[in-house]
Amino acid sequence: MSGDLQFTWELGDSGWATSCIADSSSEYKDFVSYCTDALADLLHGVAGLYGATRIQRFSFDLEPDEARWVLRSQGPHVDIEIRHFPDMSASFDAPDEEGSLSWSSTQPRSSLGHAVVEAAQVLLRRHGEAGYRAKWVRYPFPVAALQDLRRLHLRDDDCQREHDLTLP
């Protein structure tokens, strides 16, 4: 539990993104498909940690695999698990434990919130809303979800790191 979390989200070829999360001991990378609104799901999932619900779940479609993120609030910290299922069409409603554990870490909620906000803002600065839509194809950039997470993070976390408030 050190708060050394790093997260990136980079657009690749049309309809694909690379998601990478790392702490001081390991990293996990996925090639995420546009079959779901994955970035919005991530932003909404992390924002949900600021409410009363202790567990947040969302999945990335890896065509055909599923990468399911399970976030569990533990006071000011979050247990992060990424579970892998071989076929998203067959596993979407399966219990978490049926997936193999691909990566886990416990981090301060403020570190997770900051890392995800920062990655989304880097993406928006790099591509803009139109450029994001052109590369992601099916879904627009999730501006409202980013604004919501940033608002909650700034309101509820005692984050001492720099924040870009110039973006929507």
C-alpha positions in Angstrom: 0.0 0.0 0.0 2.2 2.8 -1.2 0.3 5.1 -3.6 2.8 4.5 -6.4 0.1 3.6 -8.9 0.5 4.4 -12.6 -2.2 4.1 -15.2 -2.3 4.8 -19.0 -4.9 4.5 -21.7 -3.7 4.9 -25.2 -5.6 4.6 -28.5 -4.3 2.3 -31.1 -5.7 1.2 -34.4 -9.4 2.0 -35.0 -11.5 0.6 -32.2 -8.6 -0.5 -30.0 -6.9 0.9 -26.9 -4.0 -0.2 -24.7 -4.7 -0.1 -20.9 -1.8 -0.4 -18.6 -1.8 -0.3 -14.8 1.2 -0.7 -12.6 2.4 -0.5 -9.0 5.9 -0.8 -7.6 5.9 -4.6 -8.0 4.1 -5.5 -11.2 2.2 -4.2 -14.2 -0.8 -5.4 -16.2 -1.6 -4.5 -19.8 -4.7 -5.2 -22.0 -5.7 -4.5 -25.5 -9.2 -3.3 -25.1 -11.9 -3.4 -27.8 -14.5 -0.7 -28.6 -17.3 -3.3 -28.3 -18.1 -1.6 -25.0 -17.7 2.0 -23.9 -14.6 0.9 -21.9 -13.2 4.3 -20.9 -16.6 5.5 -19.7 -17.0 2.2 -17.7 -13.7 2.7 -16.0 -14.4 6.4 -15.1 -17.9 5.5 -13.8 -16.5 2.5 -11.8 -13.8 4.5 -10.1 -16.3 7.4 -9.4 -18.6 4.8 -7.8 -15.9 4.3 -5.1 -16.8 7.8 -3.8 -20.4 6.7 -2.9 -21.9 4.2 -0.5 -21.4 1.1 -2.6 -18.2 -0.7 -1.5 -17.7 -2.8 -4.6 -17.5 -1.6 -8.2 -17.2 -4.0 -11.2 -16.7 -3.3 -14.9 -15.4 -5.3 -17.8 -13.3 -4.7 -20.8 -14.0 -6.7 -23.9 -10.7 -8.1 -25.3 -12.4 -10.0 -28.1 -13.2 -12.7 -27.1 -11.7 -12.5 -23.6 -13.1 -10.5 -20.7 -10.9 -8.5 -18.3 -13.1 -7.8 -15.2 -12.0 -5.1 -12.8 -13.2 -5.6 -9.2 -12.7 -2.6 -6.9 -13.3 -3.0 -3.2 -13.3 0.0 -0.9 -11.4 -0.7 2.3 -11.6 2.6 4.2 -9.3 5.1 2.4 -7.8 2.3 0.3 -9.0 0.2 -2.6 -8.3 -3.4 -3.3 -8.0 -3.7 -7.1 -8.3 -7.1 -8.8 -8.3 -7.8 -12.5 -9.7 -11.2 -13.4 -9.4 -12.8 -16.8 -12.1 -14.9 -18.4 -11.6 -16.7 -21.8 -14.9 -15.8 -23.4 -16.8 -12.6 -22.5 -20.0 -13.9 -24.1 -20.0 -16.8 -21.7 -18.6 -15.2 -18.6 -20.3 -11.9 -18.3 -22.5 -13.0 -15.4 -20.1 -15.5 -13.9 -18.9 -15.1 -10.3 -15.6 -13.2 -10.0 -13.8 -16.2 -8.5 -14.3 -18.2 -11.8 -11.9 -15.8 -13.5 -8.2 -16.2 -13.1 -6.5 -13.4 -11.1 -4.3 -11.5 -13.5 -3.3 -8.6 -11.3 -4.0 -7.1 -7.9 -2.9 -4.3 -5.7 -4.1 -2.3 -2.8 -3.8 1.5 -3.2 -5.1 4.7 -1.7 -8.4 5.7 -3.4 -6.8 9.1 -4.0 -4.0 7.5 -6.0 -6.4 5.5 -8.1 -8.7 8.4 -8.7 -5.8 10.7 -9.6 -4.2 8.2 -12.0 -7.4 7.5 -13.9 -8.3 11.2 -14.2 -4.8 12.1 -15.3 -4.8 9.3 -18.0 -8.2 10.4 -19.3 -7.0 14.0 -19.5 -3.8 13.0 -21.3 -6.0 11.2 -23.8 -8.3 14.2 -24.3 -5.3 16.6 -24.7 -3.7 14.3 -27.2 -6.7 13.5 -29.4 -9.5 16.0 -28.6 -13.1 14.9 -28.6 -13.3 14.6 -32.4 -10.0 12.7 -32.6 -11.0 10.3 -29.9 -14.3 9.6 -31.6 -12.5 9.0 -35.0 -10.2 6.4 -33.4 -12.6 4.8 -30.9 -15.4 4.8 -33.5 -18.5 3.6 -31.5 -18.5 6.0 -28.5 -17.7 9.7 -27.9 -15.1 10.7 -25.3 -16.8 10.4 -21.9 -16.5 14.1 -20.9 -19.3 14.0 -18.2 -17.8 10.9 -16.6 -14.4 12.5 -16.5 -15.8 15.7 -15.0 -17.7 13.7 -12.4 -14.7 11.6 -11.3 -12.5 14.7 -11.2 -15.1 16.6 -9.1 -15.3 13.7 -6.6 -11.6 13.2 -6.4 -10.9 16.9 -5.8 -13.8 17.1 -3.3 -13.1 14.0 -1.2 -9.4 13.1 -1.5 -6.7 15.1 0.1 -4.6 14.8 -3.1 -1.6 17.1 -3.1 -0.6 16.4 -6.7 -1.1 18.9 -9.5 -4.4 18.9 -11.3 -5.2 20.2 -14.8 -8.4 22.2 -14.4 -8.3 23.6 -18.0 -10.0 20.6 -19.6 -13.7 19.9 -19.4 
